[in-house]
Amino acid sequence: MIGRFMSDIDRARCVDEAVDVLHDVIIGLGFPQLVYGWTRTPCRVDGKWAAVPLHTRNFPAKWDRDWERHSPHDPYFRNSYVTGETDWKDVRDRREELSVEEQACIDYAADWGLHQGLTVPVASRGRFAFVTAVGDPTNGSRWQDSVGAARPLLKLVAHYFDSVVAQRFHEMPATARPLSERELECLAWSARGKTIEDIATIIDISPETVRIYLKRINQKLDTVNRAHAIARAVALGLIDIK
């Protein structure tokens, strides 16, 4: 499994494709959901914590609609940065020591079913990253067994994944980050005037998945809407609207 994972990561053409490969491994370890994030400044000079952009897989739809407000107070992220590998349960067990904002962050995640997690930090000079395997909330009594069995392999894949992704993609400017084939396909159909529902039917995926692809496109191209993304993609030679 590790050999195939490494070769698949090496062949990934963008961060999102690499995250998809990592998610397959995480599922194989018994965790249905995945979070990957990285930042250059976890804690700013003014003492405030950064809101870290996240790549997630298999999270509930619209889970992040109010996450921006909670992100700078995420105690799981803070604990992994300060003390290292973090089992979310250990953070919740000392809830009384947390700030009101940190407690609210925990509650927000739990309300979306994001209750059990193991965060593996990956620190290097000038950046900090982490991979979190998120578990099934109904698996409470077996959580420790799952973590114990998966921890060594999770640490290995997290460090290898981030080393490859950091070297190949993180130094690229936002306007040059490559789009996956599916993202290009969605954007090309958008440029032809197709709606989200049209695109979903044409390429046989759900409308929600199309929305996710379009959201990723805006993030990668540093654009604010579909029209902006189409214009920038054409300027970069990524799509042709003729």
VENGIVEN-V491684 format. One line per field, one symbol per residue. psi: psi as a letter, one per 40 degrees, with the letter a starting at -180 (. if undefined). Layout:
# VENGIVEN-V491684
psi: ???
This chain:
# VENGIVEN-V491684
psi: ddddddddddeieiddddddddddddddeeheiihhiiidgdhideeiiihhhihihfiihedededddddeehddddddddeahhhddddddfdeeiiddddddddddddeegdhihhhihhiheihiihhhhiheefddeddddddddddddddddddddddddddddeiideehiiidddddddddddeeiidddddddefiiddddddddddddddefieiddddddddddeedihe.
